[in-house]
Amino acid sequence: MSGHSKWSTIKHKKAVKDARRGKLFTRLAREITIAAREGGGDPDVNFNLRLAIDKAKAANMPKDNIERAIKRGTGELKGAELFEVTYEGYAPHGVALLVKVLTDNKNRTVAEVRRVLTRQGGTMADAGAVAWQFERKGYIAIAPDGADEDTIFDIAVDAGADDVVFGDDLIEVYADVSNFQAVRQALQDAGIQFEAAELGMFPKTTIQLPEKETLQVMGIIDALEELDDVQQVYSNLDISDAAMAQYEAAA
C-alpha cells in the first residue's frame, strides 16, 4: 500500500494548486452535478452526492456554487450536458491507467487524452483492457497529527474496513463499497476529521520501476490531470521513496 500513500499525498498537494488556479471548484461542481443527475438532489438519500458536497465543503467551495451545481444536475438550471467517461490506456513500461473525465464534448476530450498519451510514449486501450486490474473501493484519508492510531484502527475495522494504512503524511482507510458508508459514519461519529472521503479505483497489484522510468510515468499522469475535463487518473504505479523525493524537488 505504500504506493497508494504516495499517490494520495501527491493528489492532495495538486488539489491545493488547483484551488489556487480556480480549477478545483470547476471539477467539484461537475462531480456534484453528475451525482445529482444520477441519484437526485437530496444528499440524505443520495450518498454519492453527499460525498461530492462534503468534498466541496472541505475545499471551501461557496454554498451558492454547490446549490447551482445540484440544480444543474436535477434540471432546475440549464447548462451543457455532462458525460462521465473513463478512458483506459497504458503509460510507457506497461503501467496501467484509468482516466476519469467529466465532459460536455466526448470527441474533444478523447482526442486530448490520446494526444497526451501518444506524445509521451503511451497508448489508448480498448474498454476492459485495463479496468480489470483495478477494483472500486471506499477511501478515507486522515491527517496523522495528534490522531490515536489504535482508536482509528479499531473503529474502522469494527465498522467493516478492509485495511488501515499508517503513513507519515496520511492515515488511509480502505473499505468495500458496501461497507464504506458505515465506516465513514463510524469515524465521523467519533469526531475524526477527514482529509478526504471518496469512492475510487485502486490497483489490485502494483508495478515498480527504476527511478527514471517512474518519473517519466508520473510526468504523463501530471500532463493528463492538467486537462480541464480530467477529474482523476488512477494508476498501478508504485512510487519509490527516491522517485518521490525527486518528484517533490522538481515540483
Secondary structure, 3 states (H helix, E strand, C coil): CHHHHHHHHHHHHHHHHHHHCCHHHHHHHHHHHHHHHHHCCCCCCCHHHHHHHHHHHHCCCCHHHHHHHHHHHHCCCCCCCCEEEEEEEECHHHCEEEEEEEECCHHHHHHHHHHHHHHCCCEEECCCCCHHHEEEEEEEEECCCCCCHHHHHHHHHHHCEEEEEECCCCEEEEEEHHHHHHHHHHHHHCCCCCCEEEEEEEECCCEECCHHHHHHHHHHHHHHHCCCCEEEEEECEECCHHHHHHHHHHC
